């Protein structure tokens, strides 16, 4: 059984083809209502049984961000893209404007509201995609490798934004990602998937003591360095996830 608590920041990783995207599509009802297949067991999100709840109702509880932002941006202006879901719900004009303003403010893209999405950079497009989901006021946001087309610096900014949404707004975040070196520092929980099953689940610093390479996962270089120090006999009480933490650990070892 898999349970995700309200307010958690869950990082899900695993080799390509292990079932991460399939699992994500279950959270908002794309499976079983859009994608076919054999679904066994029960899936409940925010109190709703996914099998019994139509997709348009699940969209009010679970926001989904695709790997490529171009998959969910199609309007002529940024604000129309962010407003699209709200208009489909039949909200009044003032409430739509308020939510669009708020969502663009949160992702720091308010000055681009009249811009065409196709004129934006990859990172900016992904922020707009996130804003379009935030405007729906979901309890959970699921992101399927949202930084796949982004450079490391821009990817880090997206992870920082997700951390802010989790900490400040209390959003539950489920992030599928291979870039563990950048993303793991923000996650409260790391899951490793293999052949359709969750094989490891726990605190990132604890799980990095395992040899994740056996599951097709690339362990961050920083973690590999400190695991090597452990093999040489040095005591590393807690594996560092950032360069700042690494500096502190090295100072303790040297002293």
Phi and psi in degrees as a GROMACS rama.xvg file:
@    title "Ramachandran Plot"
@    xaxis  label "Phi"
@    yaxis  label "Psi"
@TYPE xy
-120.176  125.552  UNK-2
-126.88  134.214  UNK-3
-120.032  123.389  UNK-4
-81.431  153.881  UNK-5
-58.3879  133.008  UNK-6
86.5025  0.913405  UNK-7
-76.7866  154.51  UNK-8
-115.254  101.627  UNK-9
-102.224  127.765  UNK-10
-106.083  119.308  UNK-11
-110.667  125.979  UNK-12
-137.948  171.953  UNK-13
158.059  168.392  UNK-14
-63.6721  154.156  UNK-15
-58.5926  134.727  UNK-16
86.1624  7.44088  UNK-17
-83.4951  -11.1147  UNK-18
116.01  9.78245  UNK-19
-63.0867  -48.4701  UNK-20
-64.9504  -39.3212  UNK-21
-59.3463  -43.847  UNK-22
-62.5312  -43.5933  UNK-23
-60.1352  -39.1707  UNK-24
-68.8694  -16.974  UNK-25
-77.0138  -27.1215  UNK-26
-63.8998  -37.2693  UNK-27
-109.874  9.15048  UNK-28
90.5476  0.363797  UNK-29
-57.3417  -35.5641  UNK-30
-109.701  118.252  UNK-31
-106.212  3.519  UNK-32
-79.3365  -23.4139  UNK-33
-114.781  -50.6371  UNK-34
-90.646  133.576  UNK-35
-79.0741  175.379  UNK-36
140.616  -176.542  UNK-37
-103.736  106.45  UNK-38
-103.451  122.088  UNK-39
-115.907  150.95  UNK-40
84.9714  -171.056  UNK-41
-121.077  144.226  UNK-42
-126.424  119.304  UNK-43
-122.169  127.142  UNK-44
-129.57  125.334  UNK-45
52.4352  36.2997  UNK-46
86.466  -1.00652  UNK-47
-108.121  135.378  UNK-48
-79.6874  115.761  UNK-49
-61.387  -36.7778  UNK-50
-63.9856  -32.8447  UNK-51
-98.0651  -7.99474  UNK-52
-108.091  126.997  UNK-53
-64.3628  156.037  UNK-54
-57.5797  -41.2428  UNK-55
-65.3515  -25.8178  UNK-56
-81.4574  -35.7094  UNK-57
-65.5618  -29.3841  UNK-58
-63.212  -21.4911  UNK-59
-77.0246  -17.9227  UNK-60
-108.566  -33.1272  UNK-61
-126.636  118.335  UNK-62
-93.3475  142.414  UNK-63
-124.711  127.452  UNK-64
-112.658  123.652  UNK-65
-81.4654  165.897  UNK-66
-60.9899  -43.774  UNK-67
-107.375  114.517  UNK-68
-60.269  -24.875  UNK-69
-62.2955  -17.4479  UNK-70
-71.6884  -18.6302  UNK-71
-130.189  14.0654  UNK-72
-117.937  121.887  UNK-73
-146.348  -4.95137  UNK-74
-85.0686  171.686  UNK-75
-79.1839  -22.8392  UNK-76
-133.077  159.569  UNK-77
-60.1341  -47.7144  UNK-78
-65.3983  -30.9383  UNK-79
-68.6797  -36.0775  UNK-80
-64.3487  -44.6357  UNK-81
-67.0385  -32.6282  UNK-82
-82.6739  -13.1809  UNK-83
-55.182  -51.2424  UNK-84
-63.2956  -37.1353  UNK-85
-67.2996  -39.273  UNK-86
-63.5429  -37.4878  UNK-87
-66.0117  -23.6897  UNK-88
-83.5938  -6.94194  UNK-89
76.7551  25.7886  UNK-90
-70.2778  154.414  UNK-91
-73.6522  159.614  UNK-92
-58.7375  -41.9942  UNK-93
-66.3973  -39.7761  UNK-94
-67.5541  -38.9425  UNK-95
-61.7937  -46.4925  UNK-96
-61.0643  -42.2682  UNK-97
-62.3834  -44.8744  UNK-98
-69.0818  -39.7878  UNK-99
-63.2622  -45.7044  UNK-100
-58.2994  -46.001  UNK-101
-64.0903  -47.1196  UNK-102
-63.4318  -42.1983  UNK-103
-67.8716  -32.5786  UNK-104
-66.6431  -42.6662  UNK-105
-61.4621  -41.2943  UNK-106
-91.5209  6.16882  UNK-107
59.1711  47.0063  UNK-108
-130.365  20.5756  UNK-109
-62.7884  -34.5738  UNK-110
-71.8635  -9.04942  UNK-111
-102.62  12.7755  UNK-112
-59.4357  -30.1119  UNK-113
-98.5645  4.15126  UNK-114
-78.9558  158.079  UNK-115
-84.2443  130.81  UNK-116
-54.3971  -35.3531  UNK-117
-69.1325  -12.9081  UNK-118
-88.1508  -7.10562  UNK-119
-88.7858  161.809  UNK-120
-75.4138  169.923  UNK-121
-60.0356  -42.9224  UNK-122
-65.3459  -39.5713  UNK-123
-66.0273  -40.6743  UNK-124
-60.5678  -41.5348  UNK-125
-66.3258  -35.0114  UNK-126
-64.3245  -39.1337  UNK-127
-66.935  -39.815  UNK-128
-60.6302  -41.3363  UNK-129
-65.0614  -40.719  UNK-130
-61.3462  -39.9888  UNK-131
-63.7694  -30.3072  UNK-132
-78.4134  -43.0422  UNK-133
-60.1809  -35.6614  UNK-134
-60.1729  -24.7485  UNK-135
-79.2812  -7.27987  UNK-136
58.7132  54.5365  UNK-137
-79.1588  166.56  UNK-138
-93.045  -25.1181  UNK-139
-129.877  140.469  UNK-140
-124.948  125.457  UNK-141
-112.957  128.592  UNK-142
-125.642  122.665  UNK-143
-99.9944  92.4719  UNK-144
49.5773  60.1481  UNK-145
-70.299  -11.0328  UNK-146
-108.933  14.7175  UNK-147
-58.5295  -30.9222  UNK-148
-105.591  14.1548  UNK-149
-112.678  151.945  UNK-150
-73.9749  162.929  UNK-151
-56.7209  -40.3256  UNK-152
-64.7516  -44.7865  UNK-153
-68.4761  -37.0871  UNK-154
-61.0749  -42.0656  UNK-155
-60.7381  -38.2417  UNK-156
-64.2  -37.6278  UNK-157
-64.8249  -42.9643  UNK-158
-64.15  -38.4387  UNK-159
-63.8842  -38.8794  UNK-160
-63.7932  -43.3769  UNK-161
-63.1556  -39.1948  UNK-162
-61.8231  -40.6294  UNK-163
-64.326  -42.6586  UNK-164
-63.0138  -37.9959  UNK-165
-69.7828  -45.1585  UNK-166
-77.3738  -43.0121  UNK-167
-86.0746  -39.5856  UNK-168
-99.7103  -10.589  UNK-169
74.8066  17.4304  UNK-170
-67.2905  138.315  UNK-171
-79.6  126.516  UNK-172
-115.947  127.62  UNK-173
-118.868  111.07  UNK-174
-115.637  119.388  UNK-175
-90.4736  125.058  UNK-176
-160.061  145.27  UNK-177
-97.6859  -20.0861  UNK-178
-82.2412  71.2624  UNK-179
-67.376  -27.9204  UNK-180
-62.545  -29.4854  UNK-181
-99.0979  -35.4587  UNK-182
-89.3616  -28.8557  UNK-183
-65.0955  -26.303  UNK-184
-65.1363  -22.2062  UNK-185
-96.8392  -14.6719  UNK-186
-84.222  140.215  UNK-187
-88.2481  -13.3921  UNK-188
-152.931  137.341  UNK-189
-118.82  131.103  UNK-190
-119.421  136.643  UNK-191
-113.21  127.768  UNK-192
-109.933  142.947  UNK-193
-150.331  126.304  UNK-194
52.3179  44.0598  UNK-195
81.5674  6.74332  UNK-196
-130.547  150.613  UNK-197
-80.3722  113.41  UNK-198
-100.417  -23.177  UNK-199
-137.924  142.15  UNK-200
-155.394  119.424  UNK-201
171.106  -165.255  UNK-202
-67.1243  136.059  UNK-203
-54.3745  -45.3033  UNK-204
-64.6837  -29.2513  UNK-205
-76.36  -44.7818  UNK-206
-67.431  -26.7916  UNK-207
-69.3181  -8.33397  UNK-208
-75.0793  -17.8835  UNK-209
-81.1357  156.914  UNK-210
-86.7321  90.1792  UNK-211
-70.4101  -17.726  UNK-212
-58.5998  -27.2525  UNK-213
-65.4431  -16.8102  UNK-214
-107.283  15.5906  UNK-215
77.5005  20.7526  UNK-216
-107.693  132.778  UNK-217
-86.4238  115.666  UNK-218
-73.2033  136.848  UNK-219
-54.6817  145.421  UNK-220
-58.6198  -38.1215  UNK-221
-60.6195  -41.9768  UNK-222
-66.4658  -42.4845  UNK-223
-61.6275  -38.5027  UNK-224
-62.0781  -46.4011  UNK-225
-76.1127  -26.5467  UNK-226
-67.6425  -33.8175  UNK-227
-66.1279  -39.2374  UNK-228
-61.3162  -39.3691  UNK-229
-62.2394  -40.0311  UNK-230
-66.3722  -25.8161  UNK-231
-83.47  -0.421659  UNK-232
104.288  -2.60675  UNK-233
-78.711  145.18  UNK-234
-92.1571  115.959  UNK-235
-115.652  101.075  UNK-236
-65.2143  -38.4824  UNK-237
-140.969  121.558  UNK-238
-63.8785  128.714  UNK-239
-77.783  145.346  UNK-240
-106.686  -12.423  UNK-241
-130.766  163.676  UNK-242
-65.1651  -32.0694  UNK-243
-65.0906  -44.4854  UNK-244
-65.3795  -37.7362  UNK-245
-62.9883  -41.7125  UNK-246
-60.798  -42.2146  UNK-247
-64.6663  -41.6323  UNK-248
-65.0871  -43.2999  UNK-249
-63.5996  -38.2789  UNK-250
-63.4467  -39.2659  UNK-251
-66.0335  -39.9579  UNK-252
-65.3686  -44.4759  UNK-253
-66.4994  -38.7942  UNK-254
